[in-house]
Amino acid sequence: MQKNISFASLAVALSCVLAVIHPAARAADAADTALRATVAADAGYVRADGAIAIVGGNGVEELIQGLDDLFRQTHPEFRFKLVMKGSATAMPALSAGTSAFAPMTRDAWGGERAAFKQVFGYAPEPILIGHHGFGPRAGAETPPAVYVNARNPLPGLTIAQLTRIFTSGAPEGDINLWSQLDKLPVPAECRARRIHLYGERDDGGAATERRHRLLGGYPFTATYEALADSDAVLDAVADDVCGIGLVGWSNPQRAAGRARVLALGVTDGAYFEPSYDAVAAGRYPLAAPLVIYVNHPPGKPLEPWIKEYLEVALSPQGQALLAKGRDDASGLVPLSADTIARERRKLDGM
């Protein structure tokens, strides 16, 4: 009798355990079913554990994690695994199909786009979701900028003028002398002299990409002096009243009081430094973008869940995450209303 009671008790206990386990198991099965119904069956970016891999730029992991959390509010079946080791890892992972999309803290370089196109026969599609970096600000680097000597009264330059100064072959002609800047104030001792050009090495890296994207792809002039890094460029400009330097990310505090950021613009007289407001408004021409690249075959719709994720990034809640990151080391900057509208139109067409 005692033995029967023991077996009966065991059966009751087991049924209680199963009653607890079954709902959880059913929920997990339902989540897995929902995920498989949403994500392409052959998606290489789904890991063995069911998490979706996102490979991209470092410095914005907290932002992408925040976007993941926003997306999961309406899609709790999704799980993400972030591998944020640098923008250089993003496009190769997208090309290999091992990342759902490619968050980058810069525009993709020509070689990266070419490698993707070689695999798929078409280019990756970028969606701008924000910017990062503004300044000068204490304790943080300033995004790509042009610097002049602190004694130089030049108020600013247009991108067209910058192209004619730093490169050779622009249709409007080269600008070699300070006197060619027409009515703009320049140092008196430099007016009849050649503009001394400083920048980073044109070796296929960031300086080469700036030349192609910003300066029309024309070659740097023969007088362009390529230096080792941004610090060397700032030092050169700080010591040369007739000099001007084009650099990537830099620490202007290094040359405080000796060199300054030059305001830039698209039209004469409308010049902007890389302040928070100018970057947010889309007025600073060298602003550093936050871009998500996607694999979008022409003539076919973008994967619905990826499109919805990008819509979250462009939503007021998504942009609020960027505004919240203003004081982070990366200095996140949300998009203007006009830019959001433009990116949404692009997304609507995918």
Secondary structure, DSSP 8 states (H G I E B T S, - for coil): -HHHHHHHHHHHHHHHHHHHHHHHHHHHHHHHHHHHHHS-TT-TTB-TTS-EEEEE-TT-HHHHHHHHHHHHTT-TT--EEEEES-HHHHHHHHHHT-SSSEEESS---HHHHHHHHHHHSS--EEEEEEEE--SSBTTB-B-SEEEEETT----EEEHHHHHHHHBS--TT----BGGGGTTS---GGGTTSB-EEEEE--SSSHHHHHHHHHSTT--B-TT-EEESSHHHHHHHHHT-TTEEEEESSB-GGGGTTTEEEEEEESSTT--B-S-HHHHHTT--TT--EEEEEE---TTS---HHHHHHHHHHHSHHHHHHHHHTTTSTT-EE---HHHHHHHHHHHHT-
